[in-house]
Amino acid sequence: MDIDNLFKNIKTKLLSNAIIQNVKIEDKTYLHAKHASHEKNKFHIKLIIISRDLKKTSKLDATKRVHKILQDEIKNHIHSIQILFE
């Protein structure tokens, strides 16, 4: 999967969840391209999630919810994910 399709999938899944109002996705793969563990089809991404509900919960619980929503993408296409809640 290329990065554009990955971003579309992530955005669709997160925004279809009623508790998430908006999401911004950044590709940070270029920061890790020279690392020995870098895999060509695995990406490093940063998510900035706007959610009143997730902002009210602990960061750990909010992160677990996002991981559950994106479990297939994390397993198959994401090497590293950074999540910020606003």
Phi and psi in radians as a Rosetta constraint file:
Dihedral C 1 N 2 CA 2 C 2 CIRCULARHARMONIC -1.490 0.35
Dihedral N 2 CA 2 C 2 N 3 CIRCULARHARMONIC 2.938 0.35
Dihedral C 2 N 3 CA 3 C 3 CIRCULARHARMONIC -1.117 0.35
Dihedral N 3 CA 3 C 3 N 4 CIRCULARHARMONIC -0.629 0.35
Dihedral C 3 N 4 CA 4 C 4 CIRCULARHARMONIC -1.123 0.35
Dihedral N 4 CA 4 C 4 N 5 CIRCULARHARMONIC -0.778 0.35
Dihedral C 4 N 5 CA 5 C 5 CIRCULARHARMONIC -1.173 0.35
Dihedral N 5 CA 5 C 5 N 6 CIRCULARHARMONIC -0.642 0.35
Dihedral C 5 N 6 CA 6 C 6 CIRCULARHARMONIC -1.078 0.35
Dihedral N 6 CA 6 C 6 N 7 CIRCULARHARMONIC -0.807 0.35
Dihedral C 6 N 7 CA 7 C 7 CIRCULARHARMONIC -1.050 0.35
Dihedral N 7 CA 7 C 7 N 8 CIRCULARHARMONIC -0.737 0.35
Dihedral C 7 N 8 CA 8 C 8 CIRCULARHARMONIC -1.086 0.35
Dihedral N 8 CA 8 C 8 N 9 CIRCULARHARMONIC -0.784 0.35
Dihedral C 8 N 9 CA 9 C 9 CIRCULARHARMONIC -1.080 0.35
Dihedral N 9 CA 9 C 9 N 10 CIRCULARHARMONIC -0.795 0.35
Dihedral C 9 N 10 CA 10 C 10 CIRCULARHARMONIC -1.077 0.35
Dihedral N 10 CA 10 C 10 N 11 CIRCULARHARMONIC -0.850 0.35
Dihedral C 10 N 11 CA 11 C 11 CIRCULARHARMONIC -1.072 0.35
Dihedral N 11 CA 11 C 11 N 12 CIRCULARHARMONIC -0.775 0.35
Dihedral C 11 N 12 CA 12 C 12 CIRCULARHARMONIC -1.057 0.35
Dihedral N 12 CA 12 C 12 N 13 CIRCULARHARMONIC -0.834 0.35
Dihedral C 12 N 13 CA 13 C 13 CIRCULARHARMONIC -1.123 0.35
Dihedral N 13 CA 13 C 13 N 14 CIRCULARHARMONIC -0.796 0.35
Dihedral C 13 N 14 CA 14 C 14 CIRCULARHARMONIC -1.204 0.35
Dihedral N 14 CA 14 C 14 N 15 CIRCULARHARMONIC -0.730 0.35
Dihedral C 14 N 15 CA 15 C 15 CIRCULARHARMONIC -1.311 0.35
Dihedral N 15 CA 15 C 15 N 16 CIRCULARHARMONIC -0.323 0.35
Dihedral C 15 N 16 CA 16 C 16 CIRCULARHARMONIC -1.350 0.35
Dihedral N 16 CA 16 C 16 N 17 CIRCULARHARMONIC -0.195 0.35
Dihedral C 16 N 17 CA 17 C 17 CIRCULARHARMONIC -1.494 0.35
Dihedral N 17 CA 17 C 17 N 18 CIRCULARHARMONIC 2.146 0.35
Dihedral C 17 N 18 CA 18 C 18 CIRCULARHARMONIC -1.050 0.35
Dihedral N 18 CA 18 C 18 N 19 CIRCULARHARMONIC -0.386 0.35
Dihedral C 18 N 19 CA 19 C 19 CIRCULARHARMONIC -1.503 0.35
Dihedral N 19 CA 19 C 19 N 20 CIRCULARHARMONIC -0.107 0.35
Dihedral C 19 N 20 CA 20 C 20 CIRCULARHARMONIC -1.907 0.35
Dihedral N 20 CA 20 C 20 N 21 CIRCULARHARMONIC 2.111 0.35
Dihedral C 20 N 21 CA 21 C 21 CIRCULARHARMONIC -1.525 0.35
Dihedral N 21 CA 21 C 21 N 22 CIRCULARHARMONIC -0.600 0.35
Dihedral C 21 N 22 CA 22 C 22 CIRCULARHARMONIC -2.776 0.35
Dihedral N 22 CA 22 C 22 N 23 CIRCULARHARMONIC 2.781 0.35
Dihedral C 22 N 23 CA 23 C 23 CIRCULARHARMONIC -2.559 0.35
Dihedral N 23 CA 23 C 23 N 24 CIRCULARHARMONIC 2.425 0.35
Dihedral C 23 N 24 CA 24 C 24 CIRCULARHARMONIC -2.043 0.35
Dihedral N 24 CA 24 C 24 N 25 CIRCULARHARMONIC 2.342 0.35
Dihedral C 24 N 25 CA 25 C 25 CIRCULARHARMONIC -2.109 0.35
Dihedral N 25 CA 25 C 25 N 26 CIRCULARHARMONIC 2.305 0.35
Dihedral C 25 N 26 CA 26 C 26 CIRCULARHARMONIC -2.149 0.35
Dihedral N 26 CA 26 C 26 N 27 CIRCULARHARMONIC 2.388 0.35
Dihedral C 26 N 27 CA 27 C 27 CIRCULARHARMONIC -1.523 0.35
Dihedral N 27 CA 27 C 27 N 28 CIRCULARHARMONIC 2.043 0.35
Dihedral C 27 N 28 CA 28 C 28 CIRCULARHARMONIC -1.946 0.35
Dihedral N 28 CA 28 C 28 N 29 CIRCULARHARMONIC 0.253 0.35
Dihedral C 28 N 29 CA 29 C 29 CIRCULARHARMONIC -1.033 0.35
Dihedral N 29 CA 29 C 29 N 30 CIRCULARHARMONIC -0.659 0.35
Dihedral C 29 N 30 CA 30 C 30 CIRCULARHARMONIC -1.010 0.35
Dihedral N 30 CA 30 C 30 N 31 CIRCULARHARMONIC -0.442 0.35
Dihedral C 30 N 31 CA 31 C 31 CIRCULARHARMONIC -1.265 0.35
Dihedral N 31 CA 31 C 31 N 32 CIRCULARHARMONIC -0.277 0.35
Dihedral C 31 N 32 CA 32 C 32 CIRCULARHARMONIC -2.117 0.35
Dihedral N 32 CA 32 C 32 N 33 CIRCULARHARMONIC 0.096 0.35
Dihedral C 32 N 33 CA 33 C 33 CIRCULARHARMONIC -1.024 0.35
Dihedral N 33 CA 33 C 33 N 34 CIRCULARHARMONIC -0.502 0.35
Dihedral C 33 N 34 CA 34 C 34 CIRCULARHARMONIC -1.642 0.35
Dihedral N 34 CA 34 C 34 N 35 CIRCULARHARMONIC 0.011 0.35
Dihedral C 34 N 35 CA 35 C 35 CIRCULARHARMONIC -1.245 0.35
Dihedral N 35 CA 35 C 35 N 36 CIRCULARHARMONIC 2.566 0.35
Dihedral C 35 N 36 CA 36 C 36 CIRCULARHARMONIC -1.089 0.35
Dihedral N 36 CA 36 C 36 N 37 CIRCULARHARMONIC -0.545 0.35
Dihedral C 36 N 37 CA 37 C 37 CIRCULARHARMONIC -1.534 0.35
Dihedral N 37 CA 37 C 37 N 38 CIRCULARHARMONIC 0.073 0.35
Dihedral C 37 N 38 CA 38 C 38 CIRCULARHARMONIC -1.152 0.35
Dihedral N 38 CA 38 C 38 N 39 CIRCULARHARMONIC 2.271 0.35
Dihedral C 38 N 39 CA 39 C 39 CIRCULARHARMONIC -1.975 0.35
Dihedral N 39 CA 39 C 39 N 40 CIRCULARHARMONIC 2.394 0.35
Dihedral C 39 N 40 CA 40 C 40 CIRCULARHARMONIC -0.966 0.35
Dihedral N 40 CA 40 C 40 N 41 CIRCULARHARMONIC -0.754 0.35
Dihedral C 40 N 41 CA 41 C 41 CIRCULARHARMONIC -1.796 0.35
Dihedral N 41 CA 41 C 41 N 42 CIRCULARHARMONIC 0.379 0.35
Dihedral C 41 N 42 CA 42 C 42 CIRCULARHARMONIC -2.073 0.35
Dihedral N 42 CA 42 C 42 N 43 CIRCULARHARMONIC 2.330 0.35
Dihedral C 42 N 43 CA 43 C 43 CIRCULARHARMONIC -1.987 0.35
Dihedral N 43 CA 43 C 43 N 44 CIRCULARHARMONIC 2.726 0.35
Dihedral C 43 N 44 CA 44 C 44 CIRCULARHARMONIC -1.872 0.35
Dihedral N 44 CA 44 C 44 N 45 CIRCULARHARMONIC 2.081 0.35
Dihedral C 44 N 45 CA 45 C 45 CIRCULARHARMONIC -2.245 0.35
Dihedral N 45 CA 45 C 45 N 46 CIRCULARHARMONIC 2.749 0.35
Dihedral C 45 N 46 CA 46 C 46 CIRCULARHARMONIC -2.145 0.35
Dihedral N 46 CA 46 C 46 N 47 CIRCULARHARMONIC 2.246 0.35
Dihedral C 46 N 47 CA 47 C 47 CIRCULARHARMONIC -1.956 0.35
Dihedral N 47 CA 47 C 47 N 48 CIRCULARHARMONIC 2.330 0.35
Dihedral C 47 N 48 CA 48 C 48 CIRCULARHARMONIC -2.021 0.35
Dihedral N 48 CA 48 C 48 N 49 CIRCULARHARMONIC 1.920 0.35
Dihedral C 48 N 49 CA 49 C 49 CIRCULARHARMONIC -1.868 0.35
Dihedral N 49 CA 49 C 49 N 50 CIRCULARHARMONIC 2.230 0.35
Dihedral C 49 N 50 CA 50 C 50 CIRCULARHARMONIC -1.702 0.35
Dihedral N 50 CA 50 C 50 N 51 CIRCULARHARMONIC 2.001 0.35
Dihedral C 50 N 51 CA 51 C 51 CIRCULARHARMONIC -2.738 0.35
Dihedral N 51 CA 51 C 51 N 52 CIRCULARHARMONIC 2.037 0.35
Dihedral C 51 N 52 CA 52 C 52 CIRCULARHARMONIC -1.112 0.35
Dihedral N 52 CA 52 C 52 N 53 CIRCULARHARMONIC -0.714 0.35
Dihedral C 52 N 53 CA 53 C 53 CIRCULARHARMONIC -1.193 0.35
Dihedral N 53 CA 53 C 53 N 54 CIRCULARHARMONIC -0.804 0.35
Dihedral C 53 N 54 CA 54 C 54 CIRCULARHARMONIC -1.190 0.35
Dihedral N 54 CA 54 C 54 N 55 CIRCULARHARMONIC -0.533 0.35
Dihedral C 54 N 55 CA 55 C 55 CIRCULARHARMONIC -1.137 0.35
Dihedral N 55 CA 55 C 55 N 56 CIRCULARHARMONIC -0.467 0.35
Dihedral C 55 N 56 CA 56 C 56 CIRCULARHARMONIC -1.414 0.35
Dihedral N 56 CA 56 C 56 N 57 CIRCULARHARMONIC -0.298 0.35
Dihedral C 56 N 57 CA 57 C 57 CIRCULARHARMONIC -1.668 0.35
Dihedral N 57 CA 57 C 57 N 58 CIRCULARHARMONIC 3.028 0.35
Dihedral C 57 N 58 CA 58 C 58 CIRCULARHARMONIC -1.191 0.35
Dihedral N 58 CA 58 C 58 N 59 CIRCULARHARMONIC 2.690 0.35
Dihedral C 58 N 59 CA 59 C 59 CIRCULARHARMONIC -1.064 0.35
Dihedral N 59 CA 59 C 59 N 60 CIRCULARHARMONIC -0.642 0.35
Dihedral C 59 N 60 CA 60 C 60 CIRCULARHARMONIC -1.088 0.35
Dihedral N 60 CA 60 C 60 N 61 CIRCULARHARMONIC -0.843 0.35
Dihedral C 60 N 61 CA 61 C 61 CIRCULARHARMONIC -1.130 0.35
Dihedral N 61 CA 61 C 61 N 62 CIRCULARHARMONIC -0.714 0.35
Dihedral C 61 N 62 CA 62 C 62 CIRCULARHARMONIC -1.105 0.35
Dihedral N 62 CA 62 C 62 N 63 CIRCULARHARMONIC -0.741 0.35
Dihedral C 62 N 63 CA 63 C 63 CIRCULARHARMONIC -1.119 0.35
Dihedral N 63 CA 63 C 63 N 64 CIRCULARHARMONIC -0.718 0.35
Dihedral C 63 N 64 CA 64 C 64 CIRCULARHARMONIC -1.058 0.35
Dihedral N 64 CA 64 C 64 N 65 CIRCULARHARMONIC -0.696 0.35
Dihedral C 64 N 65 CA 65 C 65 CIRCULARHARMONIC -1.132 0.35
Dihedral N 65 CA 65 C 65 N 66 CIRCULARHARMONIC -0.746 0.35
Dihedral C 65 N 66 CA 66 C 66 CIRCULARHARMONIC -1.143 0.35
Dihedral N 66 CA 66 C 66 N 67 CIRCULARHARMONIC -0.740 0.35
Dihedral C 66 N 67 CA 67 C 67 CIRCULARHARMONIC -1.057 0.35
Dihedral N 67 CA 67 C 67 N 68 CIRCULARHARMONIC -0.688 0.35
Dihedral C 67 N 68 CA 68 C 68 CIRCULARHARMONIC -1.119 0.35
Dihedral N 68 CA 68 C 68 N 69 CIRCULARHARMONIC -0.737 0.35
Dihedral C 68 N 69 CA 69 C 69 CIRCULARHARMONIC -1.113 0.35
Dihedral N 69 CA 69 C 69 N 70 CIRCULARHARMONIC -0.692 0.35
Dihedral C 69 N 70 CA 70 C 70 CIRCULARHARMONIC -1.801 0.35
Dihedral N 70 CA 70 C 70 N 71 CIRCULARHARMONIC 0.410 0.35
Dihedral C 70 N 71 CA 71 C 71 CIRCULARHARMONIC -1.013 0.35
Dihedral N 71 CA 71 C 71 N 72 CIRCULARHARMONIC -0.685 0.35
Dihedral C 71 N 72 CA 72 C 72 CIRCULARHARMONIC -1.188 0.35
Dihedral N 72 CA 72 C 72 N 73 CIRCULARHARMONIC -0.734 0.35
Dihedral C 72 N 73 CA 73 C 73 CIRCULARHARMONIC -1.140 0.35
Dihedral N 73 CA 73 C 73 N 74 CIRCULARHARMONIC -0.723 0.35
Dihedral C 73 N 74 CA 74 C 74 CIRCULARHARMONIC -1.133 0.35
Dihedral N 74 CA 74 C 74 N 75 CIRCULARHARMONIC -0.732 0.35
Dihedral C 74 N 75 CA 75 C 75 CIRCULARHARMONIC -1.152 0.35
Dihedral N 75 CA 75 C 75 N 76 CIRCULARHARMONIC -0.693 0.35
Dihedral C 75 N 76 CA 76 C 76 CIRCULARHARMONIC -1.850 0.35
Dihedral N 76 CA 76 C 76 N 77 CIRCULARHARMONIC -0.415 0.35
Dihedral C 76 N 77 CA 77 C 77 CIRCULARHARMONIC -2.346 0.35
Dihedral N 77 CA 77 C 77 N 78 CIRCULARHARMONIC -0.129 0.35
Dihedral C 77 N 78 CA 78 C 78 CIRCULARHARMONIC -2.054 0.35
Dihedral N 78 CA 78 C 78 N 79 CIRCULARHARMONIC 2.170 0.35
Dihedral C 78 N 79 CA 79 C 79 CIRCULARHARMONIC -1.523 0.35
Dihedral N 79 CA 79 C 79 N 80 CIRCULARHARMONIC -0.670 0.35
Dihedral C 79 N 80 CA 80 C 80 CIRCULARHARMONIC -2.519 0.35
Dihedral N 80 CA 80 C 80 N 81 CIRCULARHARMONIC 2.422 0.35
Dihedral C 80 N 81 CA 81 C 81 CIRCULARHARMONIC -2.365 0.35
Dihedral N 81 CA 81 C 81 N 82 CIRCULARHARMONIC 2.293 0.35
Dihedral C 81 N 82 CA 82 C 82 CIRCULARHARMONIC -2.004 0.35
Dihedral N 82 CA 82 C 82 N 83 CIRCULARHARMONIC 2.265 0.35
Dihedral C 82 N 83 CA 83 C 83 CIRCULARHARMONIC -2.185 0.35
Dihedral N 83 CA 83 C 83 N 84 CIRCULARHARMONIC 2.212 0.35
Dihedral C 83 N 84 CA 84 C 84 CIRCULARHARMONIC -2.041 0.35
Dihedral N 84 CA 84 C 84 N 85 CIRCULARHARMONIC 2.468 0.35
Dihedral C 84 N 85 CA 85 C 85 CIRCULARHARMONIC -1.994 0.35
Dihedral N 85 CA 85 C 85 N 86 CIRCULARHARMONIC 2.308 0.35
